[in-house]
Every structure is written in structure tokens, then in C-alpha cells.
């Protein structure tokens, strides 16, 4: 049986919902909210040749095991941007 306690490495099964929610919101809404703000200004002035560029991560395509919320958020950013 693996050691338990503060020094023990966390696994996928150890992830708590609040932590997952925090990481997802931080990484997805961190792109969503500024995009909404800039898009609002672009629509108001009716500019024709503009784009909004969001930067995601390779984790959007090849997720890492111990950080699923980060990978999910980056996949959401990539999908949202497309």
C-alpha cells in the first residue's frame, strides 16, 4: 500500500472537485473573458480586418495524467477559439 501523508505524490484519484474547478476556471475563463471584452469593442467599431489570437497548449491535444483540469481547459480554449 502506498504511503499516505503530506509527502505522498497525488494521483488522479486524489484530485478534489474544488481544485479541478479552480484550475479549469483559471485557464479557460482567463481566455474567455478577455476575448469577450475585445470582441465587444471590435463589433462596436465594425472593424473588418481583425482577429483575436488565443494561445493554448500542447496539452490540449496530448493531455498529461496528473493535470487533467489544465489539459481540459486548454482543449476548451482551442475549441472555443476555432
C-alpha positions as CSV (number, residue, x, y, z in Angstrom):
1,X,0.0,0.0,0.0
2,X,1.4,3.4,-0.9
3,X,2.5,5.8,1.9
4,X,-0.2,8.3,3.0
5,X,0.6,11.8,4.2
6,X,1.8,15.2,3.0
7,X,4.9,13.9,1.2
8,X,3.0,11.4,-0.8
9,X,2.6,12.0,-4.5
10,X,-1.0,12.7,-5.6
11,X,-2.7,10.5,-8.2
12,X,-5.7,11.1,-10.5
13,X,-7.9,9.5,-7.8
14,X,-6.8,12.1,-5.3
15,X,-7.9,15.2,-7.2
16,X,-10.7,17.1,-5.5
17,X,-13.5,18.8,-7.3
18,X,-12.8,22.3,-6.0
19,X,-9.2,22.1,-7.2
20,X,-10.2,20.9,-10.6
21,X,-12.8,23.6,-10.8
22,X,-10.3,26.3,-9.8
23,X,-7.7,25.2,-12.4
24,X,-10.3,24.9,-15.2
25,X,-11.8,28.3,-14.5
26,X,-8.5,30.0,-14.2
27,X,-7.2,28.6,-17.5
28,X,-10.4,28.7,-19.6
29,X,-12.0,31.9,-18.3
30,X,-8.6,33.5,-18.4
31,X,-9.0,33.4,-22.2
32,X,-12.8,33.6,-22.5
33,X,-13.3,36.9,-20.5
34,X,-10.7,39.0,-22.3
35,X,-11.8,37.6,-25.7
36,X,-15.4,38.7,-24.9
37,X,-14.2,42.2,-23.9
38,X,-12.1,42.7,-27.0
39,X,-14.8,41.2,-29.3
40,X,-17.3,43.6,-27.9
41,X,-15.1,46.6,-28.9
42,X,-14.4,45.1,-32.3
43,X,-18.1,44.7,-33.0
44,X,-18.9,48.2,-31.8
45,X,-16.4,49.9,-34.2
46,X,-17.2,47.4,-37.0
47,X,-13.6,46.8,-38.0
48,X,-13.2,44.4,-40.9
49,X,-9.6,43.1,-40.7
50,X,-9.1,42.0,-37.1
51,X,-8.6,38.8,-35.3
52,X,-8.3,37.6,-31.7
53,X,-5.5,35.2,-31.0
54,X,-5.7,32.9,-28.0
55,X,-2.7,30.8,-27.1
56,X,-3.4,27.3,-25.7
57,X,-1.1,24.4,-25.0
58,X,0.1,21.1,-26.5
59,X,-1.8,19.7,-23.5
60,X,-5.0,20.4,-25.4
61,X,-4.1,17.6,-27.8
62,X,-1.9,15.3,-25.6
63,X,-3.1,15.6,-22.0
64,X,-0.9,14.9,-19.1
65,X,-2.2,12.5,-16.5
66,X,-1.8,14.5,-13.3
67,X,-3.2,17.8,-14.5
68,X,-6.5,16.9,-16.3
69,X,-8.2,20.2,-15.5
70,X,-5.4,22.2,-17.1
71,X,-5.5,20.0,-20.2
72,X,-9.3,20.2,-20.4
73,X,-9.2,24.0,-20.1
74,X,-6.6,24.3,-22.8
75,X,-8.6,22.0,-25.1
76,X,-11.6,24.2,-24.3
77,X,-9.6,27.3,-25.3
78,X,-8.5,25.7,-28.5
79,X,-12.1,24.6,-29.3
80,X,-13.6,28.0,-28.3
81,X,-11.1,29.9,-30.4
82,X,-11.7,27.8,-33.5
